[in-house]
Amino acid sequence: IKCLKEAVASKKTTYIKIVVSSKTKISDFEELTNDIFNVISSDDIDGFIIQPTYGISEPSLDLLLELYDIVYPNYIDVKVVPQLHKLIGAP
């Protein structure tokens, strides 16, 4: 959170990316996003990305949609972006 505050204060382009797996707990994700949006405004970030793991402990679509719904009230341009390098077999 300290690093996030510093990025926003320096007026740098700021994206938030959270990598999630099937082991991600809804309560932990809610707590993290609450901490983020208690520190900064949605106007201070340029993007919010939820990135599911691929190949190991992949989250279900239902879990991804739940996580999306947690972020959406705070930031409407939420993106779920897969780990493309893993999908295409790149190192």
C-alpha positions in Angstrom: 0.0 0.0 0.0 2.9 2.4 0.8 4.3 1.8 -2.8 0.8 2.6 -4.2 0.6 5.8 -2.3 4.0 6.9 -3.6 3.1 6.1 -7.2 -0.1 8.1 -7.0 1.6 11.0 -5.2 4.3 11.1 -7.9 1.5 11.4 -10.6 2.9 8.3 -12.4 0.7 6.1 -14.5 -0.6 3.6 -12.0 -2.1 0.2 -12.7 -3.2 -2.3 -10.1 -2.8 -6.0 -11.0 -3.8 -8.8 -8.7 -2.9 -12.4 -9.6 -5.5 -14.8 -8.4 -5.8 -18.6 -8.2 -8.4 -21.1 -7.1 -7.0 -20.7 -3.6 -7.8 -17.0 -3.5 -10.2 -16.4 -0.7 -13.1 -13.9 -1.3 -12.6 -12.4 2.1 -8.8 -11.8 1.5 -9.5 -10.2 -1.9 -12.2 -8.0 -0.4 -9.9 -6.9 2.4 -7.1 -6.1 -0.1 -9.4 -4.1 -2.4 -10.9 -2.2 0.5 -7.4 -1.3 1.7 -6.5 -0.1 -1.8 -9.6 2.1 -2.3 -9.3 3.4 1.3 -5.9 4.8 0.4 -6.5 6.0 -3.1 -9.3 7.2 -5.3 -10.4 5.4 -8.4 -9.5 8.7 -10.2 -5.8 8.1 -9.2 -5.4 4.8 -11.1 -5.2 4.1 -14.8 -6.3 0.5 -14.7 -7.3 -2.5 -12.5 -6.4 -6.0 -13.7 -7.4 -9.3 -12.3 -5.0 -11.9 -13.7 -5.9 -15.6 -13.2 -3.1 -18.2 -12.9 -2.8 -20.7 -15.7 -1.9 -24.3 -15.4 -1.7 -24.4 -11.6 -4.7 -23.8 -9.4 -6.6 -22.1 -12.1 -9.6 -20.1 -10.7 -13.1 -21.0 -11.9 -15.1 -18.5 -14.0 -17.5 -18.2 -11.1 -14.7 -17.1 -8.8 -13.4 -14.6 -11.4 -16.8 -13.1 -11.8 -17.2 -12.8 -8.0 -13.8 -11.0 -7.8 -14.8 -8.7 -10.6 -18.0 -7.8 -8.8 -16.0 -6.9 -5.7 -13.8 -4.4 -7.6 -16.5 -3.0 -10.0 -18.3 -0.7 -7.5 -14.9 1.0 -6.8 -13.5 1.0 -10.3 -15.7 0.4 -13.4 -12.9 -0.4 -15.9 -11.9 -3.7 -14.4 -10.2 -6.1 -16.8 -9.6 -9.9 -16.4 -6.5 -10.7 -18.4 -5.1 -14.2 -18.7 -1.3 -14.9 -18.5 -0.9 -15.0 -22.3 2.7 -16.0 -22.2 1.7 -19.3 -20.5 -1.2 -19.9 -23.0 1.1 -19.6 -26.0 3.9 -21.6 -24.4 6.4 -18.7 -24.1 9.0 -18.9 -21.3 
